[in-house]
Structure formats: C-alpha cells, structure tokens
Amino acid sequence: MTSMNTRFIAGGLALLITVALVSAWAGYRAAESDVQQVEAEKARQLESWQRKLSRQQEEVAHLRETVQQRIDTLTLRVGQMQGRMLRLDALGQRFIESGLVSGEEFNFDEPAAVGGPEDPLPLGESYSEPELGDMISRLERQLEDREKQLRLLDKLASWQNLDDERYVEGRPVTWGWVSSPYGYRSDPFTGKRAWHAGIDLAGRDGGDIISVAGGVVSFAGDRYGYGKLVEINHGEGLVTRYAHARSLEVKTGEVVEKGQLIARMGSTGRSTGPHVHFEVIRNGRTEDPEKYMRRARR
C-alpha cells in the first residue's frame, strides 16, 4: 500500500471520527435541550399547580371562615334562646310557687317528655345549615309568642296578688274578743248615748295588732282620743285604722302586707283598758268592720 493510500485512509478515518463526534455532540445537545424543555414544562406545571393549590387553600380558608361565622351566628341565637328559656322557666317556677299551676303537673326542672315510633330509616338525614337556621327562626317566633303569653299571665297574677293583698278581711288581732260593737252605745266615760265609729277588740297588753290588708301607712303617731294610731290606705278610697296601741311597729309612708305586725295592743288615748279600736272607712265614711272581719272571698 502506498503512502498516498495510507494518508487517504487515515483522512477518511479522521473524517468519520469527526462526523461521529459531531453527531454525538449534536445528539447530546439535542437530548440536553429536550431535558431542559421537559424540566421547564415540569416547572411550569408545578408553578401552575402551586397557584391552583394556593387559590384552593384561600377558598377553603374563606369557606371555613364563612362556615365559622354562620356557626357563631347560630350559636349566638341558640345562646339567646337558652337565656329566654331560663326566664320562662323562672316565670313557670313563680307560677308554681304562687299556686297558679300545679308542681305535679308541670315540672320546669325536667325536659319535656317526648316519644314516637322508630324511624324506618335508622340513619335519617342531617339538617342542612339553611334548614337548621329556619328551624331556629321558628323556635324563636314560638318563644316570643310564649313569652308574651307568660308575661301577660304574670301581670294578671301580679294584679290578682295585689288585689288579694288589698282585700280587707279578717281580724286585726291574733288573739282577742269584741268588747264593743260598731254603732250607738253608752259612752264608757259619760254613760250617755254616743256613736261608736269602729269595733273594739280587747286582749292582753302588748298583744299583736296586724294589718287586715296590704297598703301604705298614711299615718302613724299620736292622735287626740285615739292615742297611738296606725292608719293604712288600701287604695280605691278604703282606709283602716288601729287605735289605742301601746307601741307602733310601722312608720308613715311604709308599705305593709296583709297580716303584718303593725302595733302592740295598749290603752293609750281615751281608753279604759288594753284593746284595739278598729275602723274601716270607705270614701270618707265609716262602715261596720264586722262585715269585713267575717266576710269570706268567693
């Protein structure tokens, strides 16, 4: 083989190697470019997913906040209803204590007894938030209606209690006897016929004198002829007087209840011994206390 052929073959081999190297480099670059494109695409997809995830997280957070606000609103309404229920229970307890309703029939300390056949679908369905809100709204309206009714009943009961308190009946002493009736009699000091405007009830010195009805003390002190006197205004033109007391247990302007101790029996003023002079005055004119002492409310 001549040197020229040798050089030709060497040149061809060199060319082939060069072409192979260039092809390999080109392939590597192409592969690298593809990898970069794939990585870039992955990066773009990842960034897109992250943005979507961030939006979803924001939406979830907003939804949670909205749901929590609704729950807080429903919880507040339920709390207000519980407070109103406590007031209704207190009113009911007052009705029991006042005797308007029977404690055996109504027990406000226990939940209402309920029942019914078993649901054929044991799991049932839960209430949705709008349905629960509507149910609470209906309960609130029912509570408001019941509150109005109970307030009216309470007001009527208060009026009845006040009327009962102001109703003049019974004796002004816990122990004693009638020593001088209402009307004309012989005056114990002069012996002459004289008008007696009340009833005298004799008893032991220091015995209890009690109010025959609730009212306001319009006078408590010494008055000529009466000695130590308590006068009580019961409203609607009705006044009672309790005279000749040894001591007074109330003051002018004081509010007294039926059966309350107001004085101690004595013999002050124009008196011959321990007793209480009891008067009933309606619209400025005396009436016979005997009918008030004996009458029974129907």
Phi, psi and omega in degrees: 000134184279162179297331180291319179294323180297318180292326179295316180295318179298319179296320180295318178298319180298320180295317179298317180298318180298316180297319180296317180296317179297317180298317179297318180295318179296319178295320178298316181295320179295316179297319179296320178297318178298317179299317180296321178295318178298316179297319179296318179297317176300319180296319179295317178297317179297318178296321178296316178297321179296320178296316178298317179298319178297317178297317179297320177297319178295318179295318178297316179298317178296319178297317178298318180297318179295315179297319180295321178297319178294318178298317179298319179296314178296320179297318178297317179295319177296319178299318177296320178296322178297319177298318178293323177297321179297320178294320178295320177298320179296319177297317179299320179296322177296321179296322178295314182295328180278351179087005180291326176230159182274133177293336177285331182275323181236120176244103185281355178272348183246147176294154180295139179283131180224168179183190181151168180294155181290140178294128179297338175257095189299329182282325180064195179231141177281153176288141171279166182299316177297320179296318178296318177298317178297319180296317178296322179297318178297318179296321179297318179295320178295319178298317180299319178295316179295322179298318179298316181296317181290324177297318178297316178297320179295320179295317178297321178295320179296317177298319180296317179297318179296318179297319177297320181295322184277352182285114184281117177198156177094180184263148181276007179228152176276340177205132180160177182220158181285119180256345178201122184279178178281140176118198181287145179202174173277125181299130184293345181256326184252339183078358181273160178292129183213156180275131178249114189276002180213196176241137175261131176240113182276154179190196182278150178297129181089002179294162183287136168245125186239155178284136180274357177196161177285154180173196180242133179290111180270343176203138175212106183169196181271137176221140186304130179085325181273342188069221178282123190232141169243129177239130184238129177264122182258005181085163179056036175077011183255128182226143173237150180232145181225109191244169176070023183292150174284321178211155180253140181251001179227167180236160178301134180093350182282142176271128182241157179254162177297132180084003181283142175293124182240341182196171176246136183296138179207203183218042180278159180077209182275088188214151178255355180176174183299119176193172173240130173269116186249123180238148172236124184238125177240120180053041174087358181239138182286150175231163181290116180294342184300322182290332177281328180289330186257341188291149177240138181289134180253000000 
